[in-house]
Every structure is written in C-alpha cells, then in structure tokens.
Amino acid sequence: MKRILFPTDFSQAAKAAFVYALRFADSFDAELILLHVYDLPIVDTPPMPEMTKEIFDIVEMNQFESFREELPELHKIAEKKGLGHVRIKNMLLYGDLVYNINKVTKDEDVDFIVMGTKGASGLRETFIGSTTASVISNSDVPVLAIPEEAEFHHRIKNIAFTTQYREKDNDALKSALEIADKFKATIQCLYIKNPDDPTDIDERIAEWRMYYREKNIDFFNIAGDHIEQTILDFIESQHVDMLVMRKHKRGFFEGLFHRSLTKKMAYHTKVPLLVFHEN
C-alpha cells in the first residue's frame, strides 16, 4: 500500500475519518492524498456570457481560499495525534465527486480509499450514505468507510471478516491479514449458516482452518435466519473494531446497509467498514 486517497468535505465526519487515514498511512508508510472536490453552481442564463465566467471565477477563488484555510486544522489534528510526519499531498478539483475520485485513483495509482460518512436521510436511509455507497460501487480499489461516531482508539484489535468460504474470498482475507498484521489485530472469520449451505461447506471450513493455522485467525460459524442482525450481534458481542466484507455484485451488499426494522442497526454506524471488490 503506497498511496491512500482521502476525499474530504471538511465536515466533522470527514475529520473523524482523517485520523483513520493518517493511522493507515503511517502503518504502511504510505503517502496520503487529501482530495477536496467542489462543483460549480448552476446559473440561469445571464444577459452576458462574461457574467457567467465572472461568477465561476469567484466560486473557484472562494473554494481555493476555503481549502487553504481548512488545511492548517487538519495538520493540527495530525500533530496532536503524533502523525505530523505522514506525507500528505493536497489536491483541489471541481466536478463530480465520484468521477474525480476514480480519476485520481487511476492517475495517482492509489491503492486504498478512506472516507467519512454520515449516512443518508429519508425513507430509504442507509448506513453508509449515498455518497460513500456510490464510491464503493464505482471504485476499483478497497474503500474504508468511517462513520462519524467512530473513534480510532489506541489500536484496532478485532477485525470481523464475513465469508462464505469461497475460493474468491481468499484474496480479500489475505489483504485483511496484511492490515491485521500492521495493527497486531485478530481476524474473526464469520460464517452464517443457513439451510442452503453447499454440501461441501464443512470440508471447505476445515481446509481454511488448516491453511491459516499459523495466522491470528478465529473462526466463527453461527446459525442465523437474518444475516444483517446476526452480523450486528456479532459485532457487539465480539467487540469488533472494523468489519471487512467483499462487495457482491448484487443483492446482499445493498440489502445489508438498508436500515433494518431492528434498533440495533444504529450500532452499525459506529463500526468502520472496509469493502473489497470482486475481481
């Protein structure tokens, strides 16, 4: 991991995520790319084209000044956390957020994205929020979503990794192990049993236990009718500091982050989520 992208709107949620971005950059000796994206206003057609240009020039200047004024506070946060030595590259771009994140990811050869989230509002309220969900859905690199209420304690101790013991899960688990090694954390593989389990599931579980026997991994196979609630209960009971998942192309991923009827879903907003993508 050489470069970590941290998109920010300088909100409180973003500042909470900034500490995670710093910790990860420090642990992997990576460069942190701080990106702020703004959009130009929609202007009704003015009498003269020059007026439109003048408005845009003023907006761009104000954005630049605001960006420059926000940076010292972030540097103070870094110094306060003892992370002032982390290499930071600042970028200010205008346009669509997701487009610019993907462009910077490609142009700067980014390995990892860290961003804060508040969650969306309304009838279709979601845990990770529409913006972060869009980044996760459209990005080709792992995304770590940090809820506003999450706080980076002294270290990450327990990392939950949801798996169905499929061959394709191994790449994500190995990447999660690299993170766990940096933070001296334990990986907790979580498999939720259901009546439709493949016939060879016990054999696959045994193979994983043997293959990873020298790694700091605990295996949990839990029966549960409701996947979302079982994960939430596991996070709480095992004091999970970070949840790691692979993004499935349909169904499960999107369904997981829709607000459930249970009150415990609110607990989920305190746990950072790291998402790996299917190749």
Secondary structure, DSSP 8 states (H G I E B T S, - for coil): --EEEEE---SHHHHHHHHHHHHHHHHTT-EEEEEEEE--------SSHHHHHHHHHHHHHHHHHHHHHHHHHHHHHHHHTT-TTS-EEEEEEES-HHHHHHHHHHHTT--EEEEEE----STT-BSS-HHHHHHHHH-SS-EEEEETT----S---EEEEE----TTHHHHHHHHHHHHHHHT-EEEEEEEE-TT--TTHHHHHHHHHHHTTTSSEEEEEEE-S-HHHHHHHHHHHTT-SEEEEEE-SSSHHHHHTB--SSGGGGGGGGS-EEEEE--
